[in-house]
């Protein structure tokens, strides 16, 4: 019994001790993560915070260990923290996100404990890495010069710098529209992966001048088209021979031949052939004058339209069909004639201009003379006199358009007045007057114009006058209130009169003219973010024998939803009254949608309807679609069609316009338009045009000369395919090694052979490069190169070690002697020509393609070495064709002997 009690007591004591030990090992530290879920990019350092709190009765030392995903780096690990009872402390740690971290939320624990025997605690951190779509495309290798008809390759590298995989489509575009092949054209890249891309460019077979070819390669993600990268490589394409025409001054002309034909049901209209010639340029590069040519010829009229104009800085002459305005008070007419102008300076800010003209209008010859004087401060005086048969027309005028800084207080922008009189022809003198003024105040303005003319002054047979007033006020600018919503108000007033009056000199309309028309308009415009809104109202009142009144209200709202999508709505309400009796009332509505398509085009769709508000019926309904764009860089296409309903005059319209750019800037155009009527025949119009630019030689260019030359071997065989450059021009040698520059600026130039295909390692060009040539005006200079067999010079720079002498002590240099032979500059000199190279790590050097002759080899030590001397100090070489000379130059240590004595001066024993 006693033994049993003893065992029970021992067991109870053991349990109590175990419980005490467990309590002692319990974790009395609480960890709280203070950093929420953060967004981080790959390769970004992120700082995290955790707060430790000691909730136990004793001091605690917290040891932490952070476990991060693979590829991540702990830059600042958590430090050990010692906490008093009840104390809290914040610990900082920093991690570096892996470069290839994918798009997800990463959760990783930080384990901590207070002692090795205590149970561990855990704090969880979370870092969210967003999806990153990034691509890099770069040119690795691209040639600088390519001869004509020689294709080339451009090497690129495509790298996925994001953290998401993508399928890439690669496309290439050529500035000269050359065929380009990409390998590969489609590729899949994981994050961080890269691949090589080769673009093969087929060069043109023939070039008339050197051209810079730009190759653009684009990589676009299939899943995300907005993720893309572009690389550009430029190559200079060099022609085999420059054309002789480059030495000539040419006049540019454009020839356009067109054929047009129209059909109306079964009746075909007569086909129309036309040839148009146009151009503008100088006839001599030393002459500042410019000649303009405009001709249109048809079989029915060989000179249907002709205009020739020659203009110099101080005078000019023009012949042919022209728009003629005999007076600023009369409208322009189309006439055939000749006119000449001349200008003379009158001072710093003044000049006088005169014009003399003769025109043929309706079988009558009109003669005219005009003069104008431009005076300082924006003042101009005009006078003209013209006549036909027994009639004369004379006008005088003054204009004031102040220059910046000379405007009046009211910001007067323009003020003018013109008075004219027509006499003769058996009629009473007829007068005309025009007065106009404009005032500007920032973006706001106001214009007032008054025109009047007596009967017979122009084509009208009644006295007439018109008064026009227009004004626009930009509110935010006028009130000096900054706003993002620009608001403009506009008003307008037009009044016209027509009356019969025997007094031809009357310039003001009578109080009761036979015909009057008044129009009042008011409008507003506002910009509301992506929307533009405009509203205008117009009232027109006409009085003749009756009284007509028309009300018109227009509204327009255009909204840009995105950069490629625009929606517009417009409404027009028109109401006409006759003596307060309603004649008609209509409402026109239109909705327009514009979408920019990927093929650099614009698609527009519209619906237009017209409603008679009196009857409540729709009188017209039209659906229109139009697309205009460039499917390819060479093709410009425009297609449109409109379907009309309830319209008695038309059923549908269709139009097609094609512009195709061919080689050498030739253009082919096609136009087709058609219209169908509900009760009429179908009409079609077709036109085909072909445009060719030409250069007409008109003389030799000034200040240029010609350079001829060749690159040949001693046996006479030429070097083909070498690129020769002079003064920014380049050509490729022909199969016999010849090259020609027909037009080089006069003066001295350097000739370089950039690429010498077929030139061996043991060959060189004589004379050496670059060669200097002197180009004279209108003369031919020759520069020939001969391919000579070169010599080779190989050598070695050797440093000898110090050896003790029989007497005295040797003073050794500081460091190893081998260091002296590395990277030493070696020079070969032949008169003014010097060739250079450097020794390698062992002191060896080599010269290739050395012209034959007498040369001197020198070793140019970069450091002043007082402990060595060169042996020999220079090497003289007599190089022969194909020879290979070997040279050894030694760095010999200078040995100095010294002795010690108890007195006197320390000095070398020998004069070494």
DRENGU-161491 format. One record per residue (C-alpha): z, x, y. Coordinates in steps of 0.2 Angstrom, whole numbers. Last residue first. Layout:
% residues N
<r <Z X Y>> ...
//
This chain:
% residues 912
<r <-340 382 274>> <r <-335 396 285>> <r <-324 404 272>> <r <-305 406 271>> <r <-302 389 279>> <r <-288 389 293>> <r <-269 387 294>> <r <-263 396 310>> <r <-250 410 311>> <r <-233 411 301>> <r <-226 410 284>> <r <-242 410 276>> <r <-252 397 265>> <r <-270 398 260>> <r <-284 386 261>> <r <-301 385 252>> <r <-313 371 256>> <r <-326 364 244>> <r <-339 351 251>> <r <-343 339 237>> <r <-362 337 233>> <r <-369 320 234>> <r <-385 322 225>> <r <-402 315 228>> <r <-414 312 213>> <r <-431 307 215>> <r <-445 301 203>> <r <-463 298 208>> <r <-474 286 199>> <r <-492 287 204>> <r <-505 273 203>> <r <-514 279 219>> <r <-506 295 225>> <r <-489 297 234>> <r <-486 314 243>> <r <-467 314 245>> <r <-455 323 256>> <r <-436 321 251>> <r <-422 322 264>> <r <-405 329 265>> <r <-407 337 248>> <r <-394 338 242>> <r <-383 326 253>> <r <-366 332 259>> <r <-349 327 254>> <r <-331 328 260>> <r <-335 322 278>> <r <-342 305 273>> <r <-346 295 288>> <r <-349 278 280>> <r <-365 268 279>> <r <-375 282 271>> <r <-393 281 275>> <r <-402 291 261>> <r <-419 296 267>> <r <-436 297 258>> <r <-451 304 268>> <r <-469 298 265>> <r <-486 306 264>> <r <-500 294 258>> <r <-502 280 246>> <r <-496 263 250>> <r <-479 258 241>> <r <-481 243 230>> <r <-464 246 222>> <r <-449 255 228>> <r <-434 258 216>> <r <-415 262 217>> <r <-402 269 205>> <r <-384 272 211>> <r <-375 265 196>> <r <-369 249 205>> <r <-387 247 212>> <r <-394 257 226>> <r <-402 248 241>> <r <-420 246 247>> <r <-429 249 263>> <r <-447 252 268>> <r <-452 259 285>> <r <-469 260 294>> <r <-469 268 311>> <r <-474 285 303>> <r <-472 284 285>> <r <-453 281 281>> <r <-445 277 264>> <r <-427 272 267>> <r <-413 270 255>> <r <-397 260 259>> <r <-382 263 249>> <r <-375 249 239>> <r <-365 259 226>> <r <-367 278 226>> <r <-351 282 236>> <r <-339 272 225>> <r <-343 284 211>> <r <-333 298 220>> <r <-317 290 216>> <r <-303 290 229>> <r <-298 301 243>> <r <-308 317 244>> <r <-302 332 235>> <r <-295 348 244>> <r <-297 362 232>> <r <-283 376 232>> <r <-286 394 234>> <r <-296 406 223>> <r <-306 403 208>> <r <-312 386 213>> <r <-307 370 206>> <r <-321 357 202>> <r <-325 342 212>> <r <-336 329 204>> <r <-354 326 208>> <r <-361 310 216>> <r <-378 305 210>> <r <-391 294 220>> <r <-405 289 208>> <r <-423 287 210>> <r <-439 277 207>> <r <-454 278 218>> <r <-470 268 213>> <r <-487 270 220>> <r <-500 256 225>> <r <-518 253 220>> <r <-527 246 235>> <r <-532 228 238>> <r <-543 229 254>> <r <-540 218 269>> <r <-553 213 282>> <r <-550 207 300>> <r <-565 202 310>> <r <-565 195 328>> <r <-578 183 334>> <r <-580 180 352>> <r <-580 164 363>> <r <-564 169 372>> <r <-556 185 364>> <r <-544 185 349>> <r <-534 201 347>> <r <-528 204 329>> <r <-512 212 323>> <r <-509 214 305>> <r <-492 209 297>> <r <-494 216 284>> <r <-501 232 279>> <r <-519 238 281>> <r <-522 238 266>> <r <-515 226 254>> <r <-504 231 240>> <r <-505 233 221>> <r <-494 239 207>> <r <-485 222 205>> <r <-502 214 204>> <r <-510 203 217>> <r <-518 188 207>> <r <-511 174 218>> <r <-507 182 235>> <r <-496 169 245>> <r <-491 172 263>> <r <-504 183 269>> <r <-499 186 287>> <r <-510 189 302>> <r <-501 191 319>> <r <-509 186 335>> <r <-514 194 351>> <r <-523 183 364>> <r <-536 169 364>> <r <-531 153 355>> <r <-539 152 338>> <r <-553 140 333>> <r <-565 145 319>> <r <-552 153 307>> <r <-562 159 292>> <r <-557 166 276>> <r <-566 176 262>> <r <-560 181 245>> <r <-576 178 235>> <r <-568 162 227>> <r <-563 156 245>> <r <-547 161 253>> <r <-535 147 258>> <r <-532 143 276>> <r <-517 142 288>> <r <-515 138 306>> <r <-498 141 316>> <r <-505 156 325>> <r <-512 165 310>> <r <-509 161 291>> <r <-518 167 276>> <r <-515 159 259>> <r <-522 168 244>> <r <-532 157 232>> <r <-546 169 228>> <r <-545 188 229>> <r <-563 195 231>> <r <-572 207 219>> <r <-580 221 229>> <r <-576 235 217>> <r <-562 241 229>> <r <-554 224 228>> <r <-557 211 242>> <r <-547 201 254>> <r <-559 194 268>> <r <-560 191 286>> <r <-567 180 300>> <r <-558 175 316>> <r <-566 165 330>> <r <-561 163 348>> <r <-553 150 359>> <r <-550 148 378>> <r <-562 133 380>> <r <-568 121 367>> <r <-586 119 364>> <r <-595 104 369>> <r <-598 85 366>> <r <-595 83 347>> <r <-593 65 343>> <r <-578 61 332>> <r <-579 46 322>> <r <-567 32 317>> <r <-574 19 305>> <r <-570 0 306>> <r <-577 -13 293>> <r <-576 -31 297>> <r <-579 -47 286>> <r <-578 -64 294>> <r <-577 -81 286>> <r <-576 -98 293>> <r <-574 -114 283>> <r <-577 -132 288>> <r <-574 -147 276>> <r <-583 -163 280>> <r <-575 -178 289>> <r <-565 -193 285>> <r <-548 -185 282>> <r <-552 -169 290>> <r <-552 -152 281>> <r <-550 -135 290>> <r <-553 -118 284>> <r <-550 -100 290>> <r <-555 -84 281>> <r <-553 -66 289>> <r <-556 -50 280>> <r <-553 -33 287>> <r <-558 -15 280>> <r <-551 0 289>> <r <-556 18 289>> <r <-542 30 294>> <r <-549 44 283>> <r <-546 35 267>> <r <-545 16 267>> <r <-532 5 276>> <r <-534 -14 271>> <r <-531 -28 283>> <r <-532 -45 276>> <r <-530 -62 286>> <r <-531 -78 277>> <r <-530 -96 285>> <r <-528 -113 279>> <r <-528 -130 288>> <r <-525 -147 281>> <r <-529 -165 285>> <r <-535 -166 302>> <r <-541 -178 316>> <r <-533 -194 311>> <r <-515 -187 308>> <r <-504 -197 297>> <r <-500 -182 286>> <r <-505 -164 290>> <r <-503 -150 278>> <r <-503 -132 285>> <r <-507 -116 277>> <r <-504 -97 280>> <r <-508 -81 273>> <r <-506 -64 281>> <r <-508 -47 273>> <r <-507 -29 278>> <r <-512 -17 264>> <r <-511 2 264>> <r <-492 4 264>> <r <-492 -9 250>> <r <-486 -27 250>> <r <-486 -26 269>> <r <-481 -42 277>> <r <-485 -60 283>> <r <-481 -76 274>> <r <-484 -93 282>> <r <-480 -111 276>> <r <-482 -127 286>> <r <-478 -145 282>> <r <-485 -158 295>> <r <-480 -176 299>> <r <-488 -186 312>> <r <-487 -204 319>> <r <-470 -208 311>> <r <-466 -226 315>> <r <-452 -234 325>> <r <-464 -244 335>> <r <-458 -239 353>> <r <-450 -223 347>> <r <-466 -216 341>> <r <-461 -202 329>> <r <-469 -185 328>> <r <-464 -174 313>> <r <-464 -155 310>> <r <-458 -146 294>> <r <-458 -127 294>> <r <-458 -112 282>> <r <-459 -94 287>> <r <-459 -79 275>> <r <-458 -62 283>> <r <-464 -46 274>> <r <-458 -29 270>> <r <-461 -32 252>> <r <-442 -37 250>> <r <-444 -53 259>> <r <-438 -58 276>> <r <-434 -76 277>> <r <-438 -88 291>> <r <-434 -107 291>> <r <-441 -119 304>> <r <-436 -137 307>> <r <-446 -147 319>> <r <-444 -164 328>> <r <-455 -172 340>> <r <-449 -189 348>> <r <-461 -201 357>> <r <-460 -214 370>> <r <-476 -222 377>> <r <-482 -232 392>> <r <-465 -240 398>> <r <-467 -250 414>> <r <-457 -244 429>> <r <-474 -242 439>> <r <-481 -232 424>> <r <-469 -224 413>> <r <-470 -209 401>> <r <-456 -203 389>> <r <-456 -187 380>> <r <-442 -181 368>> <r <-444 -163 361>> <r <-432 -157 347>> <r <-430 -140 339>> <r <-421 -133 324>> <r <-421 -115 319>> <r <-415 -106 303>> <r <-415 -87 301>> <r <-412 -76 285>> <r <-415 -58 283>> <r <-401 -51 294>> <r <-390 -65 289>> <r <-387 -83 295>> <r <-397 -80 311>> <r <-396 -97 320>> <r <-409 -104 332>> <r <-406 -120 341>> <r <-419 -127 353>> <r <-418 -143 364>> <r <-432 -150 375>> <r <-431 -166 386>> <r <-446 -173 395>> <r <-447 -187 406>> <r <-464 -192 413>> <r <-468 -203 428>> <r <-485 -210 434>> <r <-488 -219 450>> <r <-505 -226 454>> <r <-519 -222 466>> <r <-514 -204 465>> <r <-495 -201 463>> <r <-488 -190 449>> <r <-470 -188 445>> <r <-464 -175 432>> <r <-446 -174 426>> <r <-441 -160 415>> <r <-425 -156 405>> <r <-421 -140 396>> <r <-408 -135 383>> <r <-407 -118 374>> <r <-395 -113 360>> <r <-395 -96 351>> <r <-384 -94 336>> <r <-377 -78 328>> <r <-362 -78 340>> <r <-364 -92 352>> <r <-378 -87 365>> <r <-381 -99 378>> <r <-396 -105 388>> <r <-397 -119 401>> <r <-411 -129 409>> <r <-417 -139 424>> <r <-434 -144 428>> <r <-441 -154 442>> <r <-460 -158 444>> <r <-469 -166 458>> <r <-487 -171 459>> <r <-497 -177 474>> <r <-514 -184 477>> <r <-521 -193 492>> <r <-509 -183 504>> <r <-496 -193 514>> <r <-486 -181 525>> <r <-501 -169 528>> <r <-502 -153 518>> <r <-500 -137 528>> <r <-515 -125 530>> <r <-526 -135 541>> <r <-541 -124 546>> <r <-553 -135 538>> <r <-549 -150 549>> <r <-560 -163 541>> <r <-547 -168 529>> <r <-547 -174 512>> <r <-531 -171 502>> <r <-523 -163 487>> <r <-505 -158 485>> <r <-494 -149 472>> <r <-475 -148 471>> <r <-466 -138 458>> <r <-447 -136 457>> <r <-437 -126 444>> <r <-419 -123 439>> <r <-412 -111 427>> <r <-394 -109 420>> <r <-389 -94 409>> <r <-373 -92 398>> <r <-369 -76 389>> <r <-355 -79 376>> <r <-346 -63 373>> <r <-338 -64 390>> <r <-334 -53 405>> <r <-331 -63 421>> <r <-340 -55 436>> <r <-344 -73 442>> <r <-363 -69 444>> <r <-363 -59 429>> <r <-355 -71 418>> <r <-365 -85 425>> <r <-383 -78 424>> <r <-392 -89 436>> <r <-411 -92 435>> <r <-422 -98 449>> <r <-439 -105 451>> <r <-448 -113 466>> <r <-466 -117 467>> <r <-476 -125 481>> <r <-494 -129 479>> <r <-508 -133 491>> <r <-525 -141 491>> <r <-540 -146 502>> <r <-553 -153 492>> <r <-570 -147 485>> <r <-562 -135 472>> <r <-572 -119 467>> <r <-564 -108 480>> <r <-564 -108 499>> <r <-574 -124 499>> <r <-560 -136 503>> <r <-546 -127 512>> <r <-533 -117 503>> <r <-514 -117 501>> <r <-502 -106 490>> <r <-483 -106 492>> <r <-472 -96 481>> <r <-453 -95 480>> <r <-444 -84 467>> <r <-425 -83 463>> <r <-416 -71 452>> <r <-401 -68 441>> <r <-400 -52 429>> <r <-393 -42 443>> <r <-396 -51 459>> <r <-414 -52 462>> <r <-423 -61 476>> <r <-442 -65 476>> <r <-454 -69 489>> <r <-472 -76 490>> <r <-484 -82 504>> <r <-502 -86 501>> <r <-515 -93 513>> <r <-532 -99 512>> <r <-545 -103 526>> <r <-562 -111 526>> <r <-575 -109 540>> <r <-586 -124 542>> <r <-601 -125 531>> <r <-619 -119 533>> <r <-617 -105 521>> <r <-606 -95 532>> <r <-588 -91 533>> <r <-574 -89 521>> <r <-557 -84 528>> <r <-542 -76 519>> <r <-523 -73 522>> <r <-511 -64 511>> <r <-492 -63 512>> <r <-480 -53 501>> <r <-461 -51 499>> <r <-454 -43 483>> <r <-437 -38 476>> <r <-425 -43 490>> <r <-408 -38 485>> <r <-399 -50 498>> <r <-392 -35 507>> <r <-409 -27 508>> <r <-417 -16 495>> <r <-420 3 499>> <r <-410 11 486>> <r <-423 8 472>> <r <-440 6 480>> <r <-443 -10 491>> <r <-458 -20 486>> <r <-466 -26 502>> <r <-484 -33 503>> <r <-496 -36 517>> <r <-512 -45 516>> <r <-529 -46 524>> <r <-544 -56 517>> <r <-562 -58 521>> <r <-576 -68 512>> <r <-594 -68 519>> <r <-608 -80 515>> <r <-626 -78 520>> <r <-632 -72 503>> <r <-616 -66 494>> <r <-602 -57 503>> <r <-586 -47 501>> <r <-573 -40 513>> <r <-556 -34 508>> <r <-540 -28 516>> <r <-523 -23 509>> <r <-507 -15 517>> <r <-493 -9 506>> <r <-475 -6 510>> <r <-463 1 497>> <r <-452 12 508>> <r <-467 23 513>> <r <-484 17 515>> <r <-497 13 502>> <r <-514 9 510>> <r <-527 -3 503>> <r <-546 -4 505>> <r <-559 -16 499>> <r <-578 -17 499>> <r <-589 -30 492>> <r <-606 -35 487>> <r <-611 -50 477>> <r <-628 -52 469>> <r <-633 -69 464>> <r <-640 -74 447>> <r <-624 -83 441>> <r <-613 -68 446>> <r <-621 -50 448>> <r <-608 -38 455>> <r <-608 -24 467>> <r <-592 -14 471>> <r <-585 -2 483>> <r <-566 2 482>> <r <-555 12 494>> <r <-537 19 491>> <r <-526 27 504>> <r <-510 36 500>> <r <-492 37 507>> <r <-476 45 500>> <r <-478 63 503>> <r <-493 61 515>> <r <-509 52 517>> <r <-516 56 500>> <r <-534 50 497>> <r <-540 39 483>> <r <-557 34 478>> <r <-564 19 468>> <r <-581 14 462>> <r <-588 -3 455>> <r <-604 -8 446>> <r <-609 -25 440>> <r <-609 -38 427>> <r <-597 -53 430>> <r <-583 -63 422>> <r <-573 -72 436>> <r <-555 -70 442>> <r <-547 -83 452>> <r <-547 -83 471>> <r <-533 -79 484>> <r <-531 -61 479>> <r <-549 -60 484>> <r <-566 -54 475>> <r <-557 -55 458>> <r <-569 -48 446>> <r <-566 -46 427>> <r <-579 -34 422>> <r <-595 -33 412>> <r <-604 -16 415>> <r <-601 -1 425>> <r <-585 8 431>> <r <-583 23 443>> <r <-568 33 447>> <r <-559 43 460>> <r <-544 54 464>> <r <-536 57 447>> <r <-552 55 438>> <r <-559 40 429>> <r <-575 36 420>> <r <-578 19 414>> <r <-592 11 404>> <r <-592 -7 399>> <r <-605 -17 389>> <r <-604 -34 381>> <r <-619 -43 373>> <r <-630 -28 375>> <r <-642 -30 361>> <r <-641 -49 362>> <r <-648 -59 348>> <r <-646 -45 335>> <r <-628 -42 341>> <r <-621 -28 351>> <r <-603 -25 358>> <r <-599 -10 368>> <r <-583 -3 376>> <r <-583 15 382>> <r <-570 24 392>> <r <-572 41 399>> <r <-557 52 405>> <r <-558 65 419>> <r <-546 80 419>> <r <-561 92 415>> <r <-556 108 406>> <r <-555 100 389>> <r <-572 92 392>> <r <-578 74 389>> <r <-561 67 389>> <r <-555 52 379>> <r <-557 33 377>> <r <-567 24 363>> <r <-575 8 358>> <r <-591 3 349>> <r <-594 -14 342>> <r <-608 -20 330>> <r <-610 -38 328>> <r <-619 -49 315>> <r <-617 -68 315>> <r <-623 -80 301>> <r <-631 -96 307>> <r <-620 -111 302>> <r <-622 -119 285>> <r <-625 -137 284>> <r <-619 -144 267>> <r <-601 -147 273>> <r <-599 -137 289>> <r <-601 -118 285>> <r <-597 -103 296>> <r <-602 -85 294>> <r <-596 -69 302>> <r <-601 -51 298>> <r <-593 -37 307>> <r <-597 -19 310>> <r <-583 -8 319>> <r <-586 9 326>> <r <-572 18 334>> <r <-575 33 345>> <r <-566 49 349>> <r <-575 62 359>> <r <-575 80 352>> <r <-572 97 359>> <r <-579 109 346>> <r <-570 124 338>> <r <-562 112 325>> <r <-580 106 321>> <r <-582 122 311>> <r <-571 114 298>> <r <-556 124 292>> <r <-558 132 275>> <r <-548 131 259>> <r <-536 118 267>> <r <-517 121 267>> <r <-505 108 262>> <r <-488 111 270>> <r <-474 104 259>> <r <-460 93 264>> <r <-446 86 253>> <r <-435 71 257>> <r <-421 64 246>> <r <-415 46 246>> <r <-400 38 238>> <r <-396 20 233>> <r <-382 8 230>> <r <-388 -8 239>> <r <-398 -13 224>> <r <-382 -15 214>> <r <-386 -19 195>> <r <-403 -9 195>> <r <-396 5 205>> <r <-409 13 216>> <r <-414 32 217>> <r <-427 36 230>> <r <-439 50 232>> <r <-448 54 248>> <r <-462 66 248>> <r <-468 72 265>> <r <-485 81 266>> <r <-488 92 281>> <r <-506 93 284>> <r <-518 108 286>> <r <-536 103 291>> <r <-552 97 283>> <r <-544 95 266>> <r <-552 93 249>> <r <-546 90 232>> <r <-530 81 237>> <r <-514 88 229>> <r <-507 78 214>> <r <-488 78 216>> <r <-477 80 201>> <r <-459 75 204>> <r <-446 82 193>> <r <-428 75 191>> <r <-414 84 183>> <r <-399 74 178>> <r <-380 73 183>> <r <-365 65 176>> <r <-349 62 186>> <r <-347 44 181>> <r <-360 39 168>> <r <-378 41 172>> <r <-392 30 165>> <r <-410 35 169>> <r <-427 28 174>> <r <-442 37 181>> <r <-439 53 172>> <r <-450 62 176>> <r <-458 55 192>> <r <-477 56 194>> <r <-484 55 212>> <r <-502 51 217>> <r <-505 55 235>> <r <-503 42 248>> <r <-502 55 262>> <r <-484 51 267>> <r <-481 50 248>> <r <-468 38 241>> <r <-457 40 225>> <r <-447 28 215>> <r <-432 31 203>> <r <-423 17 195>> <r <-405 20 190>> <r <-394 12 177>> <r <-376 14 183>> <r <-359 19 176>> <r <-344 17 187>> <r <-333 30 195>> <r <-345 36 208>> <r <-353 53 211>> <r <-367 49 200>> <r <-379 65 202>> <r <-397 66 203>> <r <-405 83 204>> <r <-422 87 211>> <r <-437 98 207>> <r <-453 96 217>> <r <-469 100 207>> <r <-486 106 213>> <r <-505 101 212>> <r <-518 113 219>> <r <-533 105 226>> <r <-529 113 243>> <r <-517 127 244>> <r <-498 124 243>> <r <-486 131 256>> <r <-467 128 256>> <r <-464 125 238>> <r <-449 114 233>> <r <-434 118 223>> <r <-417 109 222>> <r <-420 93 232>> <r <-404 82 232>> <r <-400 65 226>> <r <-382 59 227>> <r <-375 43 221>> <r <-359 33 225>> <r <-353 16 218>> <r <-334 16 218>> <r <-325 3 209>> <r <-307 3 215>> <r <-293 14 208>> <r <-276 4 208>> <r <-261 15 206>> <r <-245 8 197>> <r <-228 16 195>> <r <-216 12 181>> <r <-198 18 181>> <r <-189 21 165>> <r <-171 25 159>> <r <-166 37 145>> <r <-151 35 134>> <r <-138 49 137>> <r <-136 63 125>> <r <-147 75 135>> <r <-138 70 151>> <r <-142 59 166>> <r <-159 53 161>> <r <-176 49 169>> <r <-193 44 162>> <r <-207 41 175>> <r <-219 29 168>> <r <-238 26 171>> <r <-248 11 175>> <r <-266 14 181>> <r <-276 -1 188>> <r <-294 0 184>> <r <-311 7 191>> <r <-313 24 182>> <r <-305 40 186>> <r <-318 54 185>> <r <-310 65 199>> <r <-293 62 192>> <r <-280 55 205>> <r <-268 69 212>> <r <-250 64 211>> <r <-236 66 223>> <r <-217 64 221>> <r <-204 58 234>> <r <-186 54 229>> <r <-175 42 238>> <r <-156 43 237>> <r <-142 31 233>> <r <-123 35 231>> <r <-110 23 223>> <r <-102 37 213>> <r <-109 53 219>> <r <-127 57 215>> <r <-135 73 210>> <r <-155 72 210>> <r <-167 83 201>> <r <-184 84 209>> <r <-199 73 205>> <r <-215 83 203>> <r <-226 87 218>> <r <-244 90 213>> <r <-244 80 197>> <r <-262 81 191>> <r <-272 67 184>> <r <-286 72 171>> <r <-277 63 157>> <r <-265 49 163>> <r <-248 54 171>> <r <-231 56 163>> <r <-217 60 176>> <r <-201 68 170>> <r <-184 65 179>> <r <-167 73 178>> <r <-153 63 187>> <r <-136 72 189>> <r <-122 60 190>> <r <-104 60 198>> <r <-92 48 190>> <r <-87 30 192>> <r <-105 22 188>> <r <-117 13 199>> <r <-127 29 205>> <r <-143 23 214>> <r <-159 32 212>> <r <-174 26 224>> <r <-192 30 220>> <r <-206 34 231>> <r <-224 39 227>> <r <-237 50 237>> <r <-255 49 232>> <r <-267 63 233>> <r <-286 58 232>> <r <-298 66 220>> <r <-304 48 214>> <r <-300 35 227>> <r <-283 27 229>> <r <-277 9 231>> <r <-258 6 230>> <r <-247 -5 220>> <r <-230 -5 228>> <r <-220 11 232>> <r <-201 8 232>> <r <-198 10 213>> <r <-180 6 210>> <r <-170 17 198>> <r <-152 13 192>> <r <-140 26 186>> <r <-125 22 175>> <r <-134 26 159>> <r <-120 24 145>> <r <-114 40 137>> <r <-96 38 142>> <r <-97 20 136>> <r <-103 26 119>> <r <-90 39 118>> <r <-76 26 121>> <r <-84 14 108>> <r <-84 28 96>> <r <-66 33 99>> <r <-60 14 97>> <r <-70 13 81>> <r <-62 29 74>> <r <-44 24 79>> <r <-47 7 69>> <r <-54 17 54>> <r <-39 29 54>> <r <-27 14 55>> <r <-35 5 41>> <r <-34 21 30>> <r <-16 23 33>> <r <-12 5 29>> <r <-21 7 13>> <r <-12 23 9>> <r <5 14 12>> <r <0 0 0>> 
//
